Amino acid sequence: MAAGAAARDWVLVFSLWGAVVGAQNITARIGEPLVLNCKGAPKKPPQQLEWKLNTGRTEAWKVLSPQGGPWDSVARVLPNGSLLLPAVGVQDEGTFRCRATSRSGKEAKSNYRVRVYQIPGKPEIVDPASELKAGVPSKVGTCVSEGGYPAGTLSWHLDGKPLIPDGKGVSVKEQTRRHPETGLFTLQSELVVTPAQGGAPHPTFSCSFSPGLPRRRALHAPPIKPRVWDPVPLGEVRLVVEPEGGAVAPGGTVTLTCESPAQPPPQIHWMKDGVALPLPPSPVLLLPEVGPQDQGAYSCVVAHPSHGPQESPVVSISVIETGEEGLTAGSAGGSGLGTLALALGILGGLGTAALLFGVVMWQRRRRQGVERRKVPENQEEEEEERAELNQSEEPEAAEHNAGGP
C-alpha cells in the first residue's frame, strides 16, 4: 500500500514536471490583447473543451468553458475554442492549459506560461550636480525610471565605462517602488562619488535602464558633465575696509570686503564683537548711515567644506565727532566728496593768487603814473627858477653899464 502510494506520487511529480517543461512561453505587452490557441479543438461547435488558468487573479485553478460566464471581461472562450484576453495586465501572468476532445474522441492538451512586460520611458537624471569637489564625497544625481515591468535595473557609467559601487569612491543608493493599482515599478538610483585630485575637470556621467523582459537594448539618460573643483591650499583671508582705518563721521558709509583665494568661492558670514550677524552669506558688508550702534570689531568667516571655517583678522569701526565740516564731509562722503573738496580748494587757491596778482599789478601801475606826473612838474619849476634868475641879472647889468665911465 505504501509502496503503491509512493509510486503514484512519483508519477504525479513526473507528469507535472513534463507539463511545466513542455509549456510554451508567451510574452505579452501590458494593455494589448492576447489570444491562446487550444490544440485539437473542433473548429465548430459543439465543442468538448475546457480552459484552466492559474494567474494573479485566481487563488487556485479557474475553469472556463465555451458557455461563457462572469469572466468574459477578463478572458473568454472564442467560437473556435481559443482563449481571448482583451487587455493583458500584470495580474494575468501565470499558467494557462486547454484540454480538448475531438469528434473522433482524441484528446489534446495545450500548456502556456504567460509573462507580461511594459517598457518605461527613457530614464532621467534628476537633481544633477553642476560642481563636484576633488577628494570630497559628492552627490552626482539621482537616476529615475518610471512605469516599467518587470522592475529591470539601473546602472551608472563614467566616461562610457560602468561604475561599480565599492563603498569608498563610488556608492549607489537604490530604491524600488511599485504602484498599488497598476503594479508598475519606479526605480531610483542615487550616485555619490569622490573625485580624485588631479583628475578630469569635466567627467561625463550617465545612467541606463536595462529591462528584465523582453531582451532589448538598454535605455540611456542624457549625460551630465559637472565641473570638478580641485581645492588649493588655504590662503590668507583679508578684510578690506573703506574708508581706510575704519574711522568715519556720523551718517557716513562703511564698506567691508572679505577676500579669500579659495576655489570654488566659499560662503562668507560676518561677525561683530565675536557674535554672528543674522545676515545672508555675502563677501561684502555695507554699513550705511553709520551711527554709534555700528561701532565695534568686525570679522568675516569663510566656510570651506573640505577644510573647515577660517576667520579673518578683526577690523575696528569707529565714529569720529569733528567740527571741521570739510574733513567730516570728506570722510563720510567717500572719494567723490573728497575729490570735490580738493577741486574746490584748488580753484579757491587759484582765485586768491589771481586776486593778489591783480592787486600787485594795480599798485605798480599806480606808482608809475605818480612818477610820470612828478617829472613834468619838476621841469616847470626849474624853468621858472631859471627865468627869475635871468630877469634879476638883466637890471643889475643895466645899472652897471649906466654908472660906468
VOPAGU-2260 file (C-alpha; in pm, 1 decimal, decimal comma):
REM VOPAGU-2260
SITE   aa  ch    i         X         Y         Z
SITE  MET   A    0       0,0       0,0       0,0
SITE  ALA   A    1     269,5     241,9      98,9
SITE  ALA   A    2     480,5     145,3    -199,8
SITE  GLY   A    3     183,4     193,3    -431,4
SITE  ALA   A    4     108,6     540,0    -289,8
SITE  ALA   A    5     471,6     641,8    -329,2
SITE  ALA   A    6     469,7     524,3    -686,5
SITE  ARG   A    7     157,7     725,0    -761,2
SITE  ASP   A    8     320,1    1033,6    -606,6
SITE  TRP   A    9     626,2     997,3    -825,6
SITE  VAL   A   10     403,8     953,2   -1131,4
SITE  LEU   A   11     223,2    1276,4   -1037,9
SITE  VAL   A   12     552,2    1465,2    -993,1
SITE  PHE   A   13     688,6    1350,0   -1325,2
SITE  SER   A   14     363,1    1436,7   -1500,1
SITE  LEU   A   15     366,7    1789,4   -1357,2
SITE  TRP   A   16     734,8    1828,1   -1449,5
SITE  GLY   A   17     655,8    1728,6   -1804,3
SITE  ALA   A   18     371,0    1977,7   -1818,4
SITE  VAL   A   19     597,3    2259,8   -1699,7
SITE  VAL   A   20     882,9    2166,6   -1929,4
SITE  GLY   A   21     651,0    2128,2   -2225,2
SITE  ALA   A   22     476,5    2459,3   -2164,5
SITE  GLN   A   23     510,6    2727,9   -2429,1
SITE  ASN   A   24     638,2    3063,6   -2304,5
SITE  ILE   A   25     427,2    3357,4   -2415,3
SITE  THR   A   26     531,0    3722,2   -2368,4
SITE  ALA   A   27     261,0    3987,0   -2394,8
SITE  ARG   A   28     274,5    4363,8   -2364,0
SITE  ILE   A   29      55,6    4515,4   -2093,6
SITE  GLY   A   30    -266,2    4664,3   -2225,7
SITE  GLU   A   31    -269,1    4468,3   -2552,2
SITE  PRO   A   32    -499,0    4172,0   -2640,5
SITE  LEU   A   33    -370,7    3813,6   -2621,5
SITE  VAL   A   34    -513,4    3502,1   -2795,9
SITE  LEU   A   35    -414,1    3149,8   -2686,2
SITE  ASN   A   36    -499,6    2863,6   -2922,9
SITE  CYS   A   37    -641,2    2531,0   -2800,0
SITE  LYS   A   38    -483,3    2249,2   -2998,2
SITE  GLY   A   39    -710,3    1968,2   -3117,3
SITE  ALA   A   40   -1031,0    2161,0   -3056,8
SITE  PRO   A   41   -1306,9    2120,6   -3318,2
SITE  LYS   A   42   -1339,2    2427,8   -3535,5
SITE  LYS   A   43   -1715,5    2441,8   -3496,6
SITE  PRO   A   44   -1943,8    2394,2   -3201,3
SITE  PRO   A   45   -2048,6    2185,8   -3021,9
SITE  GLN   A   46   -1703,6    2153,1   -2872,6
SITE  GLN   A   47   -1576,1    1943,8   -2588,6
SITE  LEU   A   48   -1301,9    2153,2   -2424,3
SITE  GLU   A   49   -1214,2    2344,3   -2112,7
SITE  TRP   A   50    -958,7    2607,9   -2018,4
SITE  LYS   A   51    -789,6    2608,1   -1680,4
SITE  LEU   A   52    -582,1    2904,4   -1564,6
SITE  ASN   A   53    -384,0    2987,8   -1254,1
SITE  THR   A   54    -289,3    3359,2   -1250,2
SITE  GLY   A   55    -267,9    3655,8   -1018,1
SITE  ARG   A   56    -644,5    3691,3   -1047,1
SITE  THR   A   57    -716,7    3347,3    -900,2
SITE  GLU   A   58    -631,4    3170,1    -577,2
SITE  ALA   A   59    -647,8    2828,7    -745,1
SITE  TRP   A   60    -717,7    2683,6   -1086,5
SITE  LYS   A   61   -1005,9    2856,5   -1262,4
SITE  VAL   A   62   -1208,3    2662,6   -1521,8
SITE  LEU   A   63   -1358,5    2837,1   -1826,0
SITE  SER   A   64   -1594,6    2673,0   -2077,1
SITE  PRO   A   65   -1734,0    2780,3   -2416,2
SITE  GLN   A   66   -2063,4    2862,9   -2247,2
SITE  GLY   A   67   -1904,3    3176,2   -2100,7
SITE  GLY   A   68   -1953,5    3326,8   -1756,9
SITE  PRO   A   69   -1872,0    3624,1   -1533,5
SITE  TRP   A   70   -1507,4    3626,7   -1653,3
SITE  ASP   A   71   -1597,8    3741,9   -2002,1
SITE  SER   A   72   -1447,6    4088,3   -1938,6
SITE  VAL   A   73   -1113,8    3932,8   -1836,7
SITE  ALA   A   74   -1093,3    3616,6   -2050,8
SITE  ARG   A   75   -1344,2    3428,9   -2264,6
SITE  VAL   A   76   -1350,7    3130,1   -2497,8
SITE  LEU   A   77   -1396,2    3215,0   -2864,9
SITE  PRO   A   78   -1617,7    3009,7   -3101,4
SITE  ASN   A   79   -1313,0    2829,5   -3240,5
SITE  GLY   A   80   -1204,9    2725,1   -2889,8
SITE  SER   A   81    -923,6    2982,9   -2846,7
SITE  LEU   A   82    -895,6    3191,8   -2527,6
SITE  LEU   A   83    -905,0    3572,4   -2559,0
SITE  LEU   A   84    -768,1    3816,0   -2302,3
SITE  PRO   A   85    -887,0    4160,7   -2425,1
SITE  ALA   A   86    -626,7    4363,7   -2232,7
SITE  VAL   A   87    -340,9    4186,0   -2062,3
SITE  GLY   A   88    -243,3    4312,2   -1719,0
SITE  VAL   A   89      10,9    4232,2   -1453,5
SITE  GLN   A   90    -241,2    4003,0   -1280,8
SITE  ASP   A   91    -271,8    3787,0   -1592,9
SITE  GLU   A   92      75,9    3641,7   -1551,5
SITE  GLY   A   93      53,4    3271,2   -1486,0
SITE  THR   A   94     -22,1    2931,6   -1639,2
SITE  PHE   A   95    -295,3    2855,7   -1896,4
SITE  ARG   A   96    -399,1    2499,6   -2001,5
SITE  CYS   A   97    -652,0    2373,8   -2250,7
SITE  ARG   A   98    -781,2    2015,4   -2283,7
SITE  ALA   A   99    -991,6    1938,4   -2591,3
SITE  THR   A  100   -1155,2    1623,0   -2724,5
SITE  SER   A  101   -1207,4    1590,3   -3099,1
SITE  ARG   A  102   -1520,4    1445,0   -3259,7
SITE  SER   A  103   -1332,6    1119,0   -3307,9
SITE  GLY   A  104   -1262,4    1107,9   -2932,9
SITE  LYS   A  105    -893,8    1201,1   -2948,7
SITE  GLU   A  106    -775,8    1419,2   -2660,0
SITE  ALA   A  107    -520,8    1708,1   -2697,8
SITE  LYS   A  108    -363,2    1938,0   -2439,5
SITE  SER   A  109    -209,5    2286,9   -2467,0
SITE  ASN   A  110       7,3    2449,7   -2197,8
SITE  TYR   A  111     113,4    2815,1   -2188,7
SITE  ARG   A  112     320,1    3017,2   -1944,6
SITE  VAL   A  113     231,8    3384,3   -1988,6
SITE  ARG   A  114     455,0    3669,9   -1882,2
SITE  VAL   A  115     378,8    4038,2   -1934,3
SITE  TYR   A  116     602,7    4343,1   -1970,6
SITE  GLN   A  117     594,4    4720,1   -2001,6
SITE  ILE   A  118     884,8    4928,0   -2135,2
SITE  PRO   A  119     919,5    5258,7   -1946,7
SITE  GLY   A  120    1025,9    5585,4   -2098,7
SITE  LYS   A  121    1390,5    5686,1   -2105,3
SITE  PRO   A  122    1544,9    5726,8   -1761,9
SITE  GLU   A  123    1626,0    6074,9   -1637,4
SITE  ILE   A  124    1891,1    6217,1   -1405,0
SITE  VAL   A  125    1716,3    6449,5   -1159,6
SITE  ASP   A  126    1889,6    6696,2    -927,6
SITE  PRO   A  127    2212,2    6679,2   -1130,1
SITE  ALA   A  128    2520,9    6830,3    -970,2
SITE  SER   A  129    2684,4    7118,3   -1153,7
SITE  GLU   A  130    3002,7    7105,0    -943,9
SITE  LEU   A  131    3195,4    6836,1    -759,1
SITE  LYS   A  132    3491,0    6873,9    -522,5
SITE  ALA   A  133    3801,3    6661,0    -558,9
SITE  GLY   A  134    3864,6    6449,4    -253,5
SITE  VAL   A  135    3515,7    6515,4    -112,2
SITE  PRO   A  136    3218,4    6270,5    -141,5
SITE  SER   A  137    2962,1    6447,6    -358,0
SITE  LYS   A  138    2620,5    6354,4    -493,9
SITE  VAL   A  139    2619,0    6337,0    -873,5
SITE  GLY   A  140    2244,0    6296,2    -916,1
SITE  THR   A  141    1950,7    6055,8    -898,2
SITE  CYS   A  142    1859,7    5836,6   -1195,8
SITE  VAL   A  143    1483,7    5769,6   -1219,5
SITE  SER   A  144    1290,7    5519,9   -1433,5
SITE  GLU   A  145     910,1    5513,3   -1412,5
SITE  GLY   A  146     638,0    5278,6   -1539,3
SITE  GLY   A  147     832,7    4961,7   -1616,2
SITE  TYR   A  148     750,5    4593,6   -1567,7
SITE  PRO   A  149     925,6    4379,9   -1463,4
SITE  ALA   A  150    1137,2    4608,3   -1248,0
SITE  GLY   A  151    1456,5    4596,2   -1456,8
SITE  THR   A  152    1784,4    4751,6   -1339,6
SITE  LEU   A  153    1956,8    5090,5   -1340,6
SITE  SER   A  154    2331,1    5129,9   -1386,9
SITE  TRP   A  155    2575,1    5423,1   -1387,7
SITE  HIS   A  156    2858,8    5498,0   -1627,6
SITE  LEU   A  157    3161,0    5729,5   -1612,1
SITE  ASP   A  158    3303,2    5838,0   -1947,5
SITE  GLY   A  159    3124,2    5542,6   -2107,8
SITE  LYS   A  160    3256,4    5280,3   -1863,1
SITE  PRO   A  161    3040,6    5107,7   -1597,9
SITE  LEU   A  162    3073,0    5239,9   -1243,5
SITE  ILE   A  163    3096,7    4959,8    -988,6
SITE  PRO   A  164    2997,1    5060,6    -633,3
SITE  ASP   A  165    3283,9    4991,5    -392,9
SITE  GLY   A  166    3162,6    5175,9     -83,0
SITE  LYS   A  167    3462,0    5411,4     -98,2
SITE  GLY   A  168    3499,1    5633,0    -402,1
SITE  VAL   A  169    3170,2    5515,2    -556,0
SITE  SER   A  170    2845,9    5439,5    -372,1
SITE  VAL   A  171    2492,7    5385,3    -500,4
SITE  LYS   A  172    2169,1    5403,2    -303,4
SITE  GLU   A  173    1879,9    5228,5    -480,0
SITE  GLN   A  174    1507,1    5235,6    -416,5
SITE  THR   A  175    1223,9    5043,1    -584,5
SITE  ARG   A  176     856,3    5135,5    -557,0
SITE  ARG   A  177     553,8    4960,9    -705,2
SITE  HIS   A  178     227,6    5130,0    -795,8
SITE  PRO   A  179     -54,9    4981,4    -587,1
SITE  GLU   A  180    -303,8    4976,9    -876,3
SITE  THR   A  181    -110,0    4920,4   -1198,6
SITE  GLY   A  182     170,4    4712,3   -1047,0
SITE  LEU   A  183     430,2    4906,2   -1249,4
SITE  PHE   A  184     770,3    4985,3   -1099,6
SITE  THR   A  185     955,4    5309,9   -1031,6
SITE  LEU   A  186    1331,1    5278,7    -982,9
SITE  GLN   A  187    1566,8    5532,3    -827,3
SITE  SER   A  188    1944,5    5517,3    -807,4
SITE  GLU   A  189    2142,8    5789,2    -626,9
SITE  LEU   A  190    2511,4    5813,3    -715,7
SITE  VAL   A  191    2777,0    5955,0    -479,9
SITE  VAL   A  192    3140,7    5974,4    -592,2
SITE  THR   A  193    3467,5    6107,8    -454,9
SITE  PRO   A  194    3657,2    6257,4    -749,4
SITE  ALA   A  195    4031,8    6200,6    -741,4
SITE  GLN   A  196    4253,0    6506,6    -712,8
SITE  GLY   A  197    4419,8    6591,6   -1040,0
SITE  GLY   A  198    4153,8    6404,0   -1239,7
SITE  ALA   A  199    3943,1    6513,6   -1535,2
SITE  PRO   A  200    3793,8    6860,4   -1482,8
SITE  HIS   A  201    3468,4    6770,8   -1667,4
SITE  PRO   A  202    3384,3    6397,0   -1631,6
SITE  THR   A  203    3078,8    6258,2   -1812,7
SITE  PHE   A  204    2821,1    6070,2   -1605,1
SITE  SER   A  205    2526,3    5878,5   -1749,8
SITE  CYS   A  206    2276,0    5616,8   -1638,9
SITE  SER   A  207    2086,4    5347,8   -1826,2
SITE  PHE   A  208    1784,6    5121,9   -1774,4
SITE  SER   A  209    1805,8    4755,3   -1869,8
SITE  PRO   A  210    1461,7    4588,1   -1899,7
SITE  GLY   A  211    1416,3    4246,2   -1747,5
SITE  LEU   A  212    1173,6    4147,3   -2022,4
SITE  PRO   A  213    1193,1    4129,2   -2316,1
SITE  ARG   A  214    1556,4    4130,5   -2412,5
SITE  ARG   A  215    1635,5    4454,1   -2586,1
SITE  ARG   A  216    1887,0    4738,1   -2579,9
SITE  ALA   A  217    1924,0    4947,3   -2270,5
SITE  LEU   A  218    1764,7    5292,1   -2249,6
SITE  HIS   A  219    2009,3    5574,9   -2175,2
SITE  ALA   A  220    1951,1    5904,5   -1997,4
SITE  PRO   A  221    2110,6    6223,0   -2136,0
SITE  PRO   A  222    2460,5    6254,1   -1984,7
SITE  ILE   A  223    2571,5    6528,9   -1748,4
SITE  LYS   A  224    2914,9    6693,6   -1720,6
SITE  PRO   A  225    2967,3    6853,0   -1380,3
SITE  ARG   A  226    3278,3    7057,4   -1310,8
SITE  VAL   A  227    3531,0    6917,5   -1063,6
SITE  TRP   A  228    3699,4    7172,5    -836,4
SITE  ASP   A  229    4041,2    7076,7    -709,9
SITE  PRO   A  230    4079,5    7252,5    -372,7
SITE  VAL   A  231    4400,6    7451,4    -334,8
SITE  PRO   A  232    4579,7    7509,6      -5,0
SITE  LEU   A  233    4411,1    7774,0     203,0
SITE  GLY   A  234    4546,2    8125,0     164,1
SITE  GLU   A  235    4511,3    8419,0     396,1
SITE  VAL   A  236    4168,5    8572,7     432,3
SITE  ARG   A  237    4185,4    8953,1     405,0
SITE  LEU   A  238    3930,1    9203,9     528,9
SITE  VAL   A  239    3941,7    9537,3     343,9
SITE  VAL   A  240    3761,2    9838,5     492,8
SITE  GLU   A  241    3668,3   10164,3     321,1
SITE  PRO   A  242    3735,8   10432,2     433,1
SITE  GLU   A  243    4079,7   10308,6     529,0
SITE  GLY   A  244    4128,8   10275,7     901,0
SITE  GLY   A  245    3758,1   10226,5     972,5
SITE  ALA   A  246    3705,9   10580,6    1109,4
SITE  VAL   A  247    3400,3   10759,0     974,2
SITE  ALA   A  248    3188,1   11059,0    1062,0
SITE  PRO   A  249    2828,4   11011,3    1177,1
SITE  GLY   A  250    2598,0   10934,9     884,3
SITE  GLY   A  251    2881,1   10810,3     664,9
SITE  THR   A  252    2909,9   10476,4     484,7
SITE  VAL   A  253    3149,8   10191,1     558,9
SITE  THR   A  254    3216,5    9905,0     316,1
SITE  LEU   A  255    3376,5    9579,9     436,8
SITE  THR   A  256    3503,2    9336,0     173,2
SITE  CYS   A  257    3614,8    8981,5     260,1
SITE  GLU   A  258    3875,3    8845,0      17,9
SITE  SER   A  259    3951,8    8471,3       5,4
SITE  PRO   A  260    4163,9    8291,8    -257,3
SITE  ALA   A  261    3975,7    7962,5    -206,8
SITE  GLN   A  262    3812,0    7794,5    -506,0
SITE  PRO   A  263    3527,1    7742,2    -557,4
SITE  PRO   A  264    3417,9    8068,4    -394,7
SITE  PRO   A  265    3310,5    7974,4     -40,3
SITE  GLN   A  266    3023,3    8104,9     168,0
SITE  ILE   A  267    3117,9    8407,2     378,8
SITE  HIS   A  268    2949,1    8500,3     706,9
SITE  TRP   A  269    3000,7    8811,0     921,3
SITE  MET   A  270    3082,2    8859,1    1290,6
SITE  LYS   A  271    3062,6    9165,4    1517,1
SITE  ASP   A  272    3228,3    9161,8    1856,6
SITE  GLY   A  273    3253,7    8782,1    1833,6
SITE  VAL   A  274    2881,0    8728,8    1762,0
SITE  ALA   A  275    2746,8    8609,0    1425,1
SITE  LEU   A  276    2535,7    8867,9    1241,9
SITE  PRO   A  277    2194,7    8742,6    1118,6
SITE  LEU   A  278    2272,7    8817,6     753,9
SITE  PRO   A  279    2272,9    8600,5     440,4
SITE  PRO   A  280    2618,3    8488,2     319,4
SITE  SER   A  281    2794,7    8760,5     118,6
SITE  PRO   A  282    3153,9    8870,7      54,8
SITE  VAL   A  283    3056,9    9238,7     107,5
SITE  LEU   A  284    2909,1    9401,4     417,9
SITE  LEU   A  285    2771,0    9754,4     370,2
SITE  LEU   A  286    2704,3    9981,3     669,4
SITE  PRO   A  287    2507,3   10288,4     552,7
SITE  GLU   A  288    2442,2   10591,4     771,9
SITE  VAL   A  289    2683,8   10479,7    1038,7
SITE  GLY   A  290    2597,9   10565,3    1397,2
SITE  PRO   A  291    2729,1   10479,2    1745,2
SITE  GLN   A  292    2544,3   10146,5    1733,2
SITE  ASP   A  293    2764,2   10037,0    1440,7
SITE  GLN   A  294    3091,1   10076,2    1627,4
SITE  GLY   A  295    3273,4    9755,6    1711,0
SITE  ALA   A  296    3515,0    9484,7    1597,8
SITE  TYR   A  297    3417,3    9318,0    1265,8
SITE  SER   A  298    3548,7    8998,9    1104,4
SITE  CYS   A  299    3440,6    8757,4     831,3
SITE  VAL   A  300    3429,9    8377,6     849,2
SITE  VAL   A  301    3496,2    8176,3     532,0
SITE  ALA   A  302    3321,8    7834,9     523,7
SITE  HIS   A  303    3532,8    7571,1     344,4
SITE  PRO   A  304    3350,2    7237,2     300,0
SITE  SER   A  305    3677,9    7045,7     285,7
SITE  HIS   A  306    3892,3    7249,1     528,6
SITE  GLY   A  307    3656,2    7393,1     788,9
SITE  PRO   A  308    3588,4    7760,1     872,1
SITE  GLN   A  309    3858,0    8027,5     854,3
SITE  GLU   A  310    3826,0    8371,3    1020,4
SITE  SER   A  311    3982,2    8695,0     901,7
SITE  PRO   A  312    4170,8    8946,8    1117,4
SITE  VAL   A  313    3948,9    9186,3    1313,5
SITE  VAL   A  314    3881,2    9540,7    1186,9
SITE  SER   A  315    3752,7    9812,5    1421,3
SITE  ILE   A  316    3486,1   10058,1    1307,1
SITE  SER   A  317    3469,0   10388,6    1497,5
SITE  VAL   A  318    3260,7   10705,2    1463,2
SITE  ILE   A  319    3454,5   11035,4    1479,0
SITE  GLU   A  320    3285,6   11353,1    1601,9
SITE  THR   A  321    3453,8   11656,5    1439,9
SITE  GLY   A  322    3372,6   12025,6    1387,7
SITE  GLU   A  323    3565,4   12052,8    1064,7
SITE  GLU   A  324    3290,1   12025,9     810,1
SITE  GLY   A  325    3525,8   11978,2     519,5
SITE  LEU   A  326    3703,7   11683,7     685,9
SITE  THR   A  327    3379,0   11531,7     804,3
SITE  ALA   A  328    3220,8   11552,7     461,2
SITE  GLY   A  329    3526,1   11403,8     300,4
SITE  SER   A  330    3534,5   11110,5     542,5
SITE  ALA   A  331    3166,2   11038,5     534,4
SITE  GLY   A  332    3102,5   11107,1     170,6
SITE  GLY   A  333    3374,6   10886,6      31,7
SITE  SER   A  334    3609,4   10952,3    -254,6
SITE  GLY   A  335    3354,1   11154,1    -456,9
SITE  LEU   A  336    3313,2   11428,5    -197,1
SITE  GLY   A  337    3687,7   11422,7    -124,7
SITE  THR   A  338    3763,7   11486,6    -488,9
SITE  LEU   A  339    3507,6   11769,0    -499,0
SITE  ALA   A  340    3658,8   11931,0    -189,0
SITE  LEU   A  341    4006,2   11904,8    -340,3
SITE  ALA   A  342    3889,5   12066,8    -663,3
SITE  LEU   A  343    3719,7   12348,5    -475,6
SITE  GLY   A  344    4036,0   12403,5    -270,3
SITE  ILE   A  345    4249,5   12425,2    -583,1
SITE  LEU   A  346    4006,9   12668,0    -750,0
SITE  GLY   A  347    3997,6   12879,5    -433,9
SITE  GLY   A  348    4377,0   12893,4    -419,8
SITE  LEU   A  349    4399,1   12992,9    -783,5
SITE  GLY   A  350    4139,3   13266,5    -731,0
SITE  THR   A  351    4327,0   13406,3    -430,5
SITE  ALA   A  352    4654,6   13406,2    -623,1
SITE  ALA   A  353    4490,3   13583,0    -915,0
SITE  LEU   A  354    4345,7   13845,3    -680,2
SITE  LEU   A  355    4683,9   13912,1    -516,3
SITE  PHE   A  356    4849,2   13934,5    -854,1
SITE  GLY   A  357    4590,6   14187,1    -968,3
SITE  VAL   A  358    4643,6   14399,6    -656,2
SITE  VAL   A  359    5020,3   14399,2    -703,3
SITE  MET   A  360    4991,9   14496,7   -1069,6
SITE  TRP   A  361    4744,3   14774,5    -986,6
SITE  GLN   A  362    4975,6   14918,4    -722,8
SITE  ARG   A  363    5271,8   14902,4    -960,2
SITE  ARG   A  364    5083,9   15083,3   -1234,3
SITE  ARG   A  365    4963,7   15347,7    -989,4
SITE  ARG   A  366    5319,6   15411,5    -869,8
SITE  GLN   A  367    5442,0   15451,7   -1228,2
SITE  GLY   A  368    5165,3   15702,5   -1300,4
SITE  VAL   A  369    5257,4   15914,5    -999,5
SITE  GLU   A  370    5623,9   15925,4   -1102,8
SITE  ARG   A  371    5532,0   16028,5   -1454,4
SITE  ARG   A  372    5324,1   16319,6   -1324,2
SITE  LYS   A  373    5609,0   16437,7   -1095,4
SITE  VAL   A  374    5864,1   16467,1   -1380,4
SITE  PRO   A  375    5685,4   16744,9   -1573,3
SITE  GLU   A  376    5609,9   16938,8   -1258,8
SITE  ASN   A  377    5983,7   16944,9   -1162,8
SITE  GLN   A  378    6079,3   17056,9   -1511,3
SITE  GLU   A  379    5836,1   17354,3   -1496,4
SITE  GLU   A  380    5969,6   17460,6   -1156,1
SITE  GLU   A  381    6329,0   17454,9   -1284,2
SITE  GLU   A  382    6234,6   17662,8   -1590,0
SITE  GLU   A  383    6056,4   17917,9   -1371,5
SITE  GLU   A  384    6361,9   17943,6   -1142,1
SITE  ARG   A  385    6584,7   17992,1   -1443,7
SITE  ALA   A  386    6361,0   18267,1   -1578,6
SITE  GLU   A  387    6362,2   18451,2   -1245,0
SITE  LEU   A  388    6740,8   18436,1   -1227,1
SITE  ASN   A  389    6771,6   18573,1   -1577,0
SITE  GLN   A  390    6539,1   18866,7   -1500,5
SITE  SER   A  391    6735,4   18955,6   -1183,8
SITE  GLU   A  392    7065,6   18951,4   -1372,7
SITE  GLU   A  393    6943,7   19188,8   -1652,7
SITE  PRO   A  394    6870,5   19501,9   -1425,3
SITE  GLU   A  395    7199,8   19458,0   -1249,6
SITE  ALA   A  396    7378,9   19459,4   -1579,5
SITE  ALA   A  397    7192,3   19772,6   -1694,5
SITE  GLU   A  398    7280,9   19964,9   -1376,9
SITE  HIS   A  399    7638,9   19865,8   -1413,2
SITE  ASN   A  400    7651,1   19990,5   -1770,3
SITE  ALA   A  401    7487,6   20326,3   -1677,1
SITE  GLY   A  402    7735,2   20413,2   -1398,5
SITE  GLY   A  403    8040,9   20331,7   -1598,7
SITE  PRO   A  404    8298,4   20592,6   -1722,2
